[in-house]
């Protein structure tokens, strides 16, 4: 019985509204709804001299000072890890043991070993 009802439902076509190609009910925006009118904003003419200001550098300010400080920190940081890497090689311990004894993060130590790997290699003799 159910199959007969389903066949009947499938056989009946959906009545289309005039002008629609999709049989489903599609809700669309009502164009007649009152909205605020769009008001054109007046364009201001931008003058470069009024918008751009050039300030002289502050007295005693050195533009390269920040770069020098940053470079010095980087060198000190690299030296810190390089000394630990040399200490690890001389100790004969595994990386994990050395990090545990020296209280270093193993991930950071491994990263720096990989970063400074070129220094660890002994120079090869060229023929």
N, CA, C and O atoms as CSV, one atom per row, in Angstrom:
chain,resi,resn,atom,element,x,y,z
A,1,UNK,N,N,0.817,-1.195,0.000
A,1,UNK,CA,C,0.000,0.000,0.000
A,1,UNK,C,C,0.864,1.264,0.000
A,1,UNK,O,O,0.582,2.228,-0.712
A,2,UNK,N,N,1.920,1.235,0.815
A,2,UNK,CA,C,2.786,2.405,0.876
A,2,UNK,C,C,3.424,2.687,-0.474
A,2,UNK,O,O,3.540,3.842,-0.884
A,3,UNK,N,N,3.825,1.659,-1.145
A,3,UNK,CA,C,4.458,1.876,-2.442
A,3,UNK,C,C,3.494,2.499,-3.435
A,3,UNK,O,O,3.915,3.293,-4.276
A,4,UNK,N,N,2.213,2.164,-3.363
A,4,UNK,CA,C,1.219,2.759,-4.254
A,4,UNK,C,C,1.049,4.240,-3.959
A,4,UNK,O,O,0.908,5.053,-4.873
A,5,UNK,N,N,1.063,4.589,-2.663
A,5,UNK,CA,C,0.930,6.004,-2.277
A,5,UNK,C,C,2.150,6.782,-2.758
A,5,UNK,O,O,2.004,7.887,-3.280
A,6,UNK,N,N,3.336,6.234,-2.592
A,6,UNK,CA,C,4.552,6.915,-3.028
A,6,UNK,C,C,4.573,7.105,-4.537
A,6,UNK,O,O,4.994,8.155,-5.022
A,7,UNK,N,N,4.131,6.112,-5.279
A,7,UNK,CA,C,4.083,6.233,-6.733
A,7,UNK,C,C,3.127,7.338,-7.140
A,7,UNK,O,O,3.394,8.084,-8.083
A,8,UNK,N,N,2.001,7.445,-6.420
A,8,UNK,CA,C,1.037,8.497,-6.736
A,8,UNK,C,C,1.610,9.878,-6.437
A,8,UNK,O,O,1.406,10.819,-7.204
A,9,UNK,N,N,2.324,9.998,-5.323
A,9,UNK,CA,C,2.925,11.294,-4.944
A,9,UNK,C,C,3.983,11.697,-5.967
A,9,UNK,O,O,4.075,12.864,-6.349
A,10,UNK,N,N,4.768,10.739,-6.400
A,10,UNK,CA,C,5.818,11.050,-7.369
A,10,UNK,C,C,5.224,11.418,-8.723
A,10,UNK,O,O,5.794,12.241,-9.440
A,11,UNK,N,N,4.112,10.834,-9.078
A,11,UNK,CA,C,3.504,11.069,-10.390
A,11,UNK,C,C,2.913,12.463,-10.502
A,11,UNK,O,O,2.862,13.021,-11.598
A,12,UNK,N,N,2.463,13.041,-9.387
A,12,UNK,CA,C,1.815,14.364,-9.438
A,12,UNK,C,C,2.899,15.422,-9.552
A,12,UNK,O,O,3.814,15.462,-8.729
A,13,UNK,N,N,2.810,16.271,-10.552
A,13,UNK,CA,C,3.771,17.342,-10.745
A,13,UNK,C,C,3.394,18.542,-9.889
A,13,UNK,O,O,2.220,18.802,-9.629
A,14,UNK,N,N,4.410,19.255,-9.464
A,14,UNK,CA,C,4.199,20.464,-8.678
A,14,UNK,C,C,3.771,21.564,-9.627
A,14,UNK,O,O,4.359,21.747,-10.693
A,15,UNK,N,N,2.734,22.299,-9.226
A,15,UNK,CA,C,2.268,23.395,-10.068
A,15,UNK,C,C,3.238,24.559,-9.933
A,15,UNK,O,O,3.580,24.989,-8.831
A,16,UNK,N,N,3.667,25.051,-11.078
A,16,UNK,CA,C,4.590,26.184,-11.097
A,16,UNK,C,C,3.822,27.481,-11.088
A,16,UNK,O,O,2.733,27.598,-11.650
A,17,UNK,N,N,4.431,28.466,-10.422
A,17,UNK,CA,C,3.871,29.808,-10.506
A,17,UNK,C,C,4.323,30.393,-11.828
A,17,UNK,O,O,5.393,30.037,-12.324
A,18,UNK,N,N,3.539,31.277,-12.407
A,18,UNK,CA,C,3.944,31.841,-13.691
A,18,UNK,C,C,5.260,32.618,-13.558
A,18,UNK,O,O,5.448,33.395,-12.623
A,19,UNK,N,N,6.161,32.388,-14.516
A,19,UNK,CA,C,7.430,33.115,-14.560
A,19,UNK,C,C,8.539,32.475,-13.742
A,19,UNK,O,O,9.652,33.001,-13.716
A,20,UNK,N,N,8.280,31.377,-13.084
A,20,UNK,CA,C,9.311,30.734,-12.279
A,20,UNK,C,C,9.750,29.437,-12.942
A,20,UNK,O,O,8.932,28.678,-13.462
A,21,UNK,N,N,11.044,29.201,-12.912
A,21,UNK,CA,C,11.547,27.945,-13.464
A,21,UNK,C,C,11.832,26.938,-12.368
A,21,UNK,O,O,11.901,25.737,-12.629
A,22,UNK,N,N,12.000,27.417,-11.138
A,22,UNK,CA,C,12.290,26.537,-10.015
A,22,UNK,C,C,10.977,26.231,-9.296
A,22,UNK,O,O,10.275,27.167,-8.913
A,23,UNK,N,N,10.615,24.962,-9.096
A,23,UNK,CA,C,9.342,24.645,-8.462
A,23,UNK,C,C,9.320,24.958,-6.964
A,23,UNK,O,O,8.246,25.046,-6.370
A,24,UNK,N,N,10.489,25.125,-6.353
A,24,UNK,CA,C,10.521,25.392,-4.919
A,24,UNK,C,C,10.096,26.818,-4.635
A,24,UNK,O,O,10.220,27.703,-5.481
A,25,UNK,N,N,9.599,27.021,-3.442
A,25,UNK,CA,C,9.255,28.376,-3.023
A,25,UNK,C,C,10.540,29.081,-2.615
A,25,UNK,O,O,11.185,28.669,-1.650
A,26,UNK,N,N,10.919,30.115,-3.314
A,26,UNK,CA,C,12.140,30.849,-3.029
A,26,UNK,C,C,11.748,32.219,-2.515
A,26,UNK,O,O,11.045,32.978,-3.183
A,27,UNK,N,N,12.224,32.524,-1.297
A,27,UNK,CA,C,11.925,33.839,-0.751
A,27,UNK,C,C,12.946,34.816,-1.293
A,27,UNK,O,O,14.151,34.568,-1.250
A,28,UNK,N,N,12.466,35.888,-1.784
A,28,UNK,CA,C,13.345,36.908,-2.345
A,28,UNK,C,C,13.149,38.213,-1.605
A,28,UNK,O,O,12.137,38.417,-0.933
A,29,UNK,N,N,14.108,39.076,-1.733
A,29,UNK,CA,C,14.041,40.384,-1.105
A,29,UNK,C,C,12.929,41.201,-1.744
A,29,UNK,O,O,12.795,41.251,-2.967
A,30,UNK,N,N,12.143,41.832,-0.903
A,30,UNK,CA,C,11.065,42.668,-1.419
A,30,UNK,C,C,11.658,44.005,-1.811
A,30,UNK,O,O,12.176,44.731,-0.963
A,31,UNK,N,N,11.588,44.330,-3.068
A,31,UNK,CA,C,12.195,45.563,-3.572
A,31,UNK,C,C,11.398,46.801,-3.189
A,31,UNK,O,O,11.939,47.907,-3.207
A,32,UNK,N,N,10.135,46.640,-2.846
A,32,UNK,CA,C,9.307,47.810,-2.553
A,32,UNK,C,C,9.445,48.271,-1.108
A,32,UNK,O,O,8.830,49.263,-0.716
A,33,UNK,N,N,10.259,47.553,-0.294
A,33,UNK,CA,C,10.441,47.947,1.091
A,33,UNK,C,C,11.180,49.275,1.143
A,33,UNK,O,O,12.212,49.428,0.489
A,34,UNK,N,N,10.675,50.236,1.906
A,34,UNK,CA,C,11.322,51.556,1.921
A,34,UNK,C,C,12.675,51.495,2.640
A,34,UNK,O,O,12.780,50.968,3.747
A,35,UNK,N,N,13.681,52.031,2.004
A,35,UNK,CA,C,15.017,52.112,2.589
A,35,UNK,C,C,15.449,53.555,2.642
A,35,UNK,O,O,14.821,54.429,2.043
A,36,UNK,N,N,16.530,53.801,3.366
A,36,UNK,CA,C,17.045,55.165,3.442
A,36,UNK,C,C,17.635,55.552,2.096
A,36,UNK,O,O,18.322,54.750,1.462
A,37,UNK,N,N,17.373,56.767,1.662
A,37,UNK,CA,C,17.949,57.187,0.379
A,37,UNK,C,C,19.463,57.342,0.507
A,37,UNK,O,O,19.967,57.772,1.544
A,38,UNK,N,N,20.171,56.992,-0.547
A,38,UNK,CA,C,21.623,57.104,-0.574
A,38,UNK,C,C,21.976,58.553,-0.878
A,38,UNK,O,O,21.602,59.104,-1.914
A,39,UNK,N,N,22.702,59.150,0.049
A,39,UNK,CA,C,23.100,60.546,-0.109
A,39,UNK,C,C,24.567,60.557,-0.529
A,39,UNK,O,O,25.419,59.943,0.113
A,40,UNK,N,N,24.835,61.255,-1.597
A,40,UNK,CA,C,26.213,61.350,-2.079
A,40,UNK,C,C,26.999,62.244,-1.134
A,40,UNK,O,O,26.588,63.366,-0.838
A,41,UNK,N,N,28.137,61.734,-0.662
A,41,UNK,CA,C,28.973,62.535,0.227
A,41,UNK,C,C,29.888,63.408,-0.626
A,41,UNK,O,O,30.439,62.942,-1.624
A,42,UNK,N,N,30.049,64.642,-0.246
A,42,UNK,CA,C,30.920,65.516,-1.032
A,42,UNK,C,C,32.372,65.065,-0.894
A,42,UNK,O,O,32.827,64.738,0.202
A,43,UNK,N,N,33.079,65.050,-1.991
A,43,UNK,CA,C,34.485,64.634,-2.008
A,43,UNK,C,C,35.369,65.805,-1.609
A,43,UNK,O,O,35.272,66.894,-2.174
A,44,UNK,N,N,36.243,65.563,-0.616
A,44,UNK,CA,C,37.191,66.594,-0.216
A,44,UNK,C,C,38.427,66.479,-1.075
A,44,UNK,O,O,38.878,65.379,-1.393
A,45,UNK,N,N,38.947,67.572,-1.432
A,45,UNK,CA,C,40.180,67.565,-2.197
A,45,UNK,C,C,41.342,67.504,-1.216
A,45,UNK,O,O,41.486,68.373,-0.356
A,46,UNK,N,N,42.168,66.475,-1.350
A,46,UNK,CA,C,43.298,66.308,-0.454
A,46,UNK,C,C,44.519,67.000,-1.039
A,46,UNK,O,O,44.934,66.740,-2.168
A,47,UNK,N,N,45.067,67.872,-0.247
A,47,UNK,CA,C,46.276,68.564,-0.658
A,47,UNK,C,C,47.463,67.875,0.001
A,47,UNK,O,O,47.464,67.686,1.218
A,48,UNK,N,N,48.460,67.499,-0.770
A,48,UNK,CA,C,49.593,66.776,-0.192
A,48,UNK,C,C,50.316,67.561,0.898
A,48,UNK,O,O,50.824,66.970,1.851
A,49,UNK,N,N,50.365,68.853,0.772
A,49,UNK,CA,C,51.099,69.635,1.763
A,49,UNK,C,C,50.385,69.650,3.109
A,49,UNK,O,O,51.034,69.779,4.147
A,50,UNK,N,N,49.065,69.522,3.110
A,50,UNK,CA,C,48.341,69.543,4.376
A,50,UNK,C,C,48.283,68.163,5.020
A,50,UNK,O,O,48.022,68.068,6.219
A,51,UNK,N,N,48.515,67.094,4.269
A,51,UNK,CA,C,48.399,65.736,4.792
A,51,UNK,C,C,49.730,65.118,5.205
A,51,UNK,O,O,49.764,64.243,6.071
A,52,UNK,N,N,50.804,65.555,4.606
A,52,UNK,CA,C,52.110,64.956,4.875
A,52,UNK,C,C,52.921,65.905,5.740
A,52,UNK,O,O,53.092,67.082,5.423
A,53,UNK,N,N,53.416,65.357,6.844
A,53,UNK,CA,C,54.256,66.155,7.732
A,53,UNK,C,C,55.600,65.464,7.870
A,53,UNK,O,O,55.661,64.256,8.101
A,54,UNK,N,N,56.653,66.208,7.732
A,54,UNK,CA,C,57.994,65.666,7.873
A,54,UNK,C,C,58.576,66.202,9.171
A,54,UNK,O,O,58.728,67.409,9.356
A,55,UNK,N,N,58.899,65.263,10.073
A,55,UNK,CA,C,59.449,65.654,11.361
A,55,UNK,C,C,60.954,65.389,11.361
A,55,UNK,O,O,61.401,64.359,10.856
A,56,UNK,N,N,61.718,66.289,11.910
A,56,UNK,CA,C,63.156,66.036,12.017
A,56,UNK,C,C,63.396,64.970,13.081
A,56,UNK,O,O,62.584,64.823,13.994
A,57,UNK,N,N,64.490,64.226,12.983
A,57,UNK,CA,C,64.764,63.214,13.999
A,57,UNK,C,C,64.973,63.860,15.362
A,57,UNK,O,O,65.459,64.986,15.462
A,58,UNK,N,N,64.602,63.134,16.402
A,58,UNK,CA,C,64.749,63.650,17.759
A,58,UNK,C,C,66.228,63.870,18.058
A,58,UNK,O,O,67.100,63.197,17.509
A,59,UNK,N,N,66.478,64.810,18.924
A,59,UNK,CA,C,67.863,65.156,19.251
A,59,UNK,C,C,68.561,63.958,19.893
A,59,UNK,O,O,68.061,63.377,20.856
A,60,UNK,N,N,69.705,63.603,19.356
A,60,UNK,CA,C,70.500,62.518,19.916
A,60,UNK,C,C,70.013,61.127,19.543
A,60,UNK,O,O,70.593,60.142,19.998
A,61,UNK,N,N,68.978,61.014,18.739
A,61,UNK,CA,C,68.467,59.692,18.369
A,61,UNK,C,C,69.332,59.113,17.264
A,61,UNK,O,O,69.591,59.757,16.247
A,62,UNK,N,N,69.764,57.906,17.482
A,62,UNK,CA,C,70.589,57.221,16.498
A,62,UNK,C,C,69.724,56.136,15.864
A,62,UNK,O,O,69.238,55.244,16.560
A,63,UNK,N,N,69.531,56.205,14.557
A,63,UNK,CA,C,68.668,55.251,13.881
A,63,UNK,C,C,69.251,53.843,13.891
A,63,UNK,O,O,68.504,52.864,13.864
A,64,UNK,N,N,70.576,53.730,13.929
A,64,UNK,CA,C,71.206,52.417,13.907
A,64,UNK,C,C,71.356,51.816,15.301
A,64,UNK,O,O,71.784,50.669,15.428
A,65,UNK,N,N,71.017,52.560,16.341
A,65,UNK,CA,C,71.205,52.061,17.703
A,65,UNK,C,C,70.364,50.822,17.949
A,65,UNK,O,O,70.847,49.855,18.539
A,66,UNK,N,N,69.112,50.834,17.507
A,66,UNK,CA,C,68.235,49.682,17.706
A,66,UNK,C,C,68.763,48.471,16.956
A,66,UNK,O,O,68.714,47.348,17.459
A,67,UNK,N,N,69.263,48.700,15.759
A,67,UNK,CA,C,69.795,47.592,14.967
A,67,UNK,C,C,71.034,47.003,15.633
A,67,UNK,O,O,71.229,45.788,15.628
A,68,UNK,N,N,71.868,47.864,16.205
A,68,UNK,CA,C,73.070,47.379,16.889
A,68,UNK,C,C,72.718,46.573,18.132
A,68,UNK,O,O,73.336,45.544,18.405
A,69,UNK,N,N,71.729,47.038,18.884
A,69,UNK,CA,C,71.301,46.322,20.088
A,69,UNK,C,C,70.725,44.959,19.706
A,69,UNK,O,O,71.013,43.950,20.349
A,70,UNK,N,N,69.913,44.942,18.659
A,70,UNK,CA,C,69.318,43.692,18.200
A,70,UNK,C,C,70.391,42.706,17.757
A,70,UNK,O,O,70.314,41.518,18.068
A,71,UNK,N,N,71.386,43.196,17.034
A,71,UNK,CA,C,72.477,42.343,16.556
A,71,UNK,C,C,73.299,41.805,17.735
A,71,UNK,O,O,73.701,40.641,17.739
A,72,UNK,N,N,73.544,42.665,18.737
A,72,UNK,CA,C,74.320,42.242,19.912
A,72,UNK,C,C,73.577,41.149,20.676
A,72,UNK,O,O,74.195,40.191,21.140
A,73,UNK,N,N,72.261,41.283,20.810
A,73,UNK,CA,C,71.468,40.252,21.490
A,73,UNK,C,C,71.524,38.938,20.726
A,73,UNK,O,O,71.647,37.867,21.321
A,74,UNK,N,N,71.432,39.028,19.406
A,74,UNK,CA,C,71.470,37.816,18.584
A,74,UNK,C,C,72.809,37.108,18.744
A,74,UNK,O,O,72.853,35.885,18.881
A,75,UNK,N,N,73.901,37.870,18.728
A,75,UNK,CA,C,75.240,37.282,18.871
A,75,UNK,C,C,75.396,36.642,20.251
A,75,UNK,O,O,75.950,35.550,20.372
A,76,UNK,N,N,74.905,37.326,21.297
A,76,UNK,CA,C,75.011,36.780,22.654
A,76,UNK,C,C,74.197,35.492,22.783
A,76,UNK,O,O,74.635,34.533,23.418
A,77,UNK,N,N,73.023,35.482,22.184
A,77,UNK,CA,C,72.161,34.299,22.222
A,77,UNK,C,C,72.830,33.132,21.499
A,77,UNK,O,O,72.817,31.999,21.980
A,78,UNK,N,N,73.409,33.424,20.349
A,78,UNK,CA,C,74.092,32.384,19.573
A,78,UNK,C,C,75.315,31.864,20.332
A,78,UNK,O,O,75.583,30.662,20.326
A,79,UNK,N,N,76.046,32.750,20.974
A,79,UNK,CA,C,77.230,32.351,21.738
A,79,UNK,C,C,76.830,31.445,22.908
A,79,UNK,O,O,77.508,30.460,23.195
A,80,UNK,N,N,75.713,31.789,23.586
A,80,UNK,CA,C,75.218,30.980,24.699
A,80,UNK,C,C,74.984,29.546,24.252
A,80,UNK,O,O,75.430,28.606,24.910
A,81,UNK,N,N,74.285,29.376,23.132
A,81,UNK,CA,C,73.981,28.031,22.653
A,81,UNK,C,C,75.221,27.340,22.107
A,81,UNK,O,O,75.371,26.128,22.259
A,82,UNK,N,N,76.106,28.092,21.476
A,82,UNK,CA,C,77.327,27.486,20.942
A,82,UNK,C,C,78.188,26.916,22.074
A,82,UNK,O,O,78.756,25.832,21.943
A,83,UNK,N,N,78.279,27.657,23.189
A,83,UNK,CA,C,79.041,27.164,24.334
A,83,UNK,C,C,78.417,25.900,24.916
A,83,UNK,O,O,79.133,24.983,25.318
A,84,UNK,N,N,77.092,25.847,24.961
A,84,UNK,CA,C,76.415,24.642,25.446
A,84,UNK,C,C,76.632,23.464,24.496
A,84,UNK,O,O,76.802,22.330,24.944
A,85,UNK,N,N,76.626,23.722,23.211
A,85,UNK,CA,C,76.841,22.641,22.242
A,85,UNK,C,C,78.254,22.083,22.384
A,85,UNK,O,O,78.453,20.869,22.337
A,86,UNK,N,N,79.233,22.969,22.557
A,86,UNK,CA,C,80.608,22.510,22.755
A,86,UNK,C,C,80.731,21.717,24.059
A,86,UNK,O,O,81.418,20.697,24.109
A,87,UNK,N,N,80.063,22.191,25.109
A,87,UNK,CA,C,80.070,21.481,26.386
A,87,UNK,C,C,79.429,20.107,26.269
A,87,UNK,O,O,79.895,19.145,26.878
A,88,UNK,N,N,78.371,20.018,25.495
A,88,UNK,CA,C,77.699,18.727,25.275
A,88,UNK,C,C,78.636,17.752,24.555
A,88,UNK,O,O,78.714,16.581,24.924
A,89,UNK,N,N,79.348,18.235,23.524
A,89,UNK,CA,C,80.239,17.360,22.776
A,89,UNK,C,C,81.396,16.872,23.649
A,89,UNK,O,O,81.811,15.719,23.538
A,90,UNK,N,N,81.916,17.737,24.511
A,90,UNK,CA,C,83.042,17.365,25.359
A,90,UNK,C,C,82.616,16.456,26.514
A,90,UNK,O,O,83.427,15.687,27.030
A,91,UNK,N,N,81.340,16.545,26.921
A,91,UNK,CA,C,80.879,15.756,28.064
A,91,UNK,C,C,80.696,14.279,27.722
A,91,UNK,O,O,80.828,13.424,28.598
A,92,UNK,N,N,80.396,13.972,26.478
A,92,UNK,CA,C,80.190,12.581,26.087
A,92,UNK,C,C,78.808,12.057,26.441
A,92,UNK,O,O,78.544,10.866,26.277
A,93,UNK,N,N,77.923,12.919,26.921
A,93,UNK,CA,C,76.555,12.506,27.262
A,93,UNK,C,C,75.669,12.574,26.031
A,93,UNK,O,O,76.048,13.121,24.995
A,94,UNK,N,N,74.472,11.999,26.173
A,94,UNK,CA,C,73.485,12.158,25.106
A,94,UNK,C,C,72.883,13.558,25.232
A,94,UNK,O,O,73.059,14.232,26.247
A,95,UNK,N,N,72.184,13.976,24.202
A,95,UNK,CA,C,71.570,15.315,24.231
A,95,UNK,C,C,70.581,15.427,25.377
A,95,UNK,O,O,70.556,16.428,26.094
A,96,UNK,N,N,69.756,14.383,25.546
A,96,UNK,CA,C,68.726,14.422,26.595
A,96,UNK,C,C,69.352,14.513,27.984
A,96,UNK,O,O,68.883,15.280,28.826
A,97,UNK,N,N,70.412,13.732,28.230
A,97,UNK,CA,C,71.088,13.772,29.536
A,97,UNK,C,C,71.703,15.144,29.784
A,97,UNK,O,O,71.574,15.705,30.872
A,98,UNK,N,N,72.372,15.677,28.764
A,98,UNK,CA,C,73.005,16.992,28.917
A,98,UNK,C,C,71.955,18.065,29.213
A,98,UNK,O,O,72.168,18.926,30.067
A,99,UNK,N,N,70.839,18.014,28.516
A,99,UNK,CA,C,69.780,19.014,28.731
A,99,UNK,C,C,69.198,18.887,30.133
A,99,UNK,O,O,68.896,19.894,30.773
A,100,UNK,N,N,69.039,17.655,30.614
A,100,UNK,CA,C,68.496,17.447,31.948
A,100,UNK,C,C,69.449,17.996,33.007
A,100,UNK,O,O,69.014,18.648,33.956
A,101,UNK,N,N,70.747,17.736,32.848
A,101,UNK,CA,C,71.739,18.199,33.822
A,101,UNK,C,C,71.850,19.716,33.800
A,101,UNK,O,O,71.903,20.350,34.854
A,102,UNK,N,N,71.886,20.302,32.610
A,102,UNK,CA,C,72.064,21.757,32.475
A,102,UNK,C,C,70.749,22.534,32.554
A,102,UNK,O,O,70.736,23.763,32.492
A,103,UNK,N,N,69.638,21.790,32.693
A,103,UNK,CA,C,68.293,22.394,32.779
A,103,UNK,C,C,67.985,23.247,31.540
A,103,UNK,O,O,67.603,24.413,31.641
A,104,UNK,N,N,68.166,22.624,30.375
A,104,UNK,CA,C,67.858,23.268,29.095
A,104,UNK,C,C,66.647,22.570,28.472
A,104,UNK,O,O,66.390,21.396,28.736
A,105,UNK,N,N,65.926,23.294,27.661
A,105,UNK,CA,C,64.804,22.696,26.936
A,105,UNK,C,C,65.374,21.838,25.804
A,105,UNK,O,O,66.113,22.342,24.959
A,106,UNK,N,N,65.036,20.545,25.782
A,106,UNK,CA,C,65.607,19.669,24.744
A,106,UNK,C,C,65.245,20.103,23.324
A,106,UNK,O,O,66.063,19.989,22.411
A,107,UNK,N,N,64.034,20.595,23.141
A,107,UNK,CA,C,63.629,21.035,21.802
A,107,UNK,C,C,64.462,22.222,21.329
A,107,UNK,O,O,64.881,22.275,20.172
A,108,UNK,N,N,64.698,23.170,22.230
A,108,UNK,CA,C,65.510,24.335,21.865
A,108,UNK,C,C,66.952,23.919,21.589
A,108,UNK,O,O,67.591,24.421,20.664
A,109,UNK,N,N,67.451,22.999,22.400
A,109,UNK,CA,C,68.828,22.536,22.208
A,109,UNK,C,C,68.964,21.856,20.847
A,109,UNK,O,O,69.916,22.120,20.113
A,110,UNK,N,N,68.014,20.982,20.510
A,110,UNK,CA,C,68.056,20.305,19.211
A,110,UNK,C,C,67.964,21.302,18.062
A,110,UNK,O,O,68.642,21.156,17.045
A,111,UNK,N,N,67.124,22.311,18.232
A,111,UNK,CA,C,66.981,23.332,17.185
A,111,UNK,C,C,68.311,24.045,16.956
A,111,UNK,O,O,68.711,24.264,15.812
A,112,UNK,N,N,69.001,24.410,18.049
A,112,UNK,CA,C,70.263,25.131,17.911
A,112,UNK,C,C,71.378,24.231,17.402
A,112,UNK,O,O,72.272,24.696,16.694
A,113,UNK,N,N,71.339,22.947,17.751
A,113,UNK,CA,C,72.336,22.026,17.202
A,113,UNK,C,C,72.175,21.978,15.686
A,113,UNK,O,O,73.159,22.018,14.948
A,114,UNK,N,N,70.924,21.891,15.229
A,114,UNK,CA,C,70.683,21.874,13.786
A,114,UNK,C,C,71.039,23.203,13.141
A,114,UNK,O,O,71.517,23.241,12.008
A,115,UNK,N,N,70.805,24.289,13.861
A,115,UNK,CA,C,71.085,25.625,13.325
A,115,UNK,C,C,72.593,25.845,13.163
A,115,UNK,O,O,73.042,26.436,12.180
A,116,UNK,N,N,73.358,25.368,14.131
A,116,UNK,CA,C,74.801,25.598,14.130
A,116,UNK,C,C,75.573,24.376,13.652
A,116,UNK,O,O,76.763,24.239,13.938
A,117,UNK,N,N,74.903,23.491,12.928
A,117,UNK,CA,C,75.511,22.254,12.454
A,117,UNK,C,C,76.739,22.521,11.575
A,117,UNK,O,O,77.707,21.761,11.620
A,118,UNK,N,N,76.706,23.582,10.786
A,118,UNK,CA,C,77.834,23.877,9.901
A,118,UNK,C,C,79.114,24.145,10.690
A,118,UNK,O,O,80.207,23.889,10.186
A,119,UNK,N,N,78.999,24.652,11.911
A,119,UNK,CA,C,80.187,24.898,12.732
A,119,UNK,C,C,80.709,23.604,13.363
A,119,UNK,O,O,81.893,23.491,13.680
A,120,UNK,N,N,79.814,22.635,13.541
A,120,UNK,CA,C,80.214,21.383,14.184
A,120,UNK,C,C,81.050,20.501,13.260
A,120,UNK,O,O,81.882,19.717,13.716
A,121,UNK,N,N,80.819,20.639,11.973
A,121,UNK,CA,C,81.543,19.802,11.025
A,121,UNK,C,C,83.010,20.213,10.947
A,121,UNK,O,O,83.347,21.397,10.965
A,122,UNK,N,N,83.848,19.225,10.862
A,122,UNK,CA,C,85.274,19.520,10.711
A,122,UNK,C,C,85.537,19.873,9.251
A,122,UNK,O,O,84.946,19.271,8.354
A,123,UNK,N,N,86.406,20.828,9.006
A,123,UNK,CA,C,86.686,21.205,7.614
A,123,UNK,C,C,87.322,20.032,6.856
A,123,UNK,O,O,88.234,19.375,7.359
A,124,UNK,N,N,86.831,19.786,5.651
A,124,UNK,CA,C,87.346,18.689,4.830
A,124,UNK,C,C,88.548,19.191,4.030
A,124,UNK,O,O,88.584,20.327,3.558
A,125,UNK,N,N,89.515,18.309,3.899
A,125,UNK,CA,C,90.690,18.674,3.093
A,125,UNK,C,C,90.362,18.489,1.628
A,125,UNK,O,O,89.846,17.450,1.218
A,126,UNK,N,N,90.662,19.492,0.856
A,126,UNK,CA,C,90.430,19.408,-0.592
A,126,UNK,C,C,91.713,19.062,-1.308
A,126,UNK,O,O,92.780,19.583,-0.984
A,127,UNK,N,N,91.604,18.202,-2.258
A,127,UNK,CA,C,92.802,17.757,-2.994
A,127,UNK,C,C,93.137,18.708,-4.113
A,127,UNK,O,O,94.111,18.494,-4.836
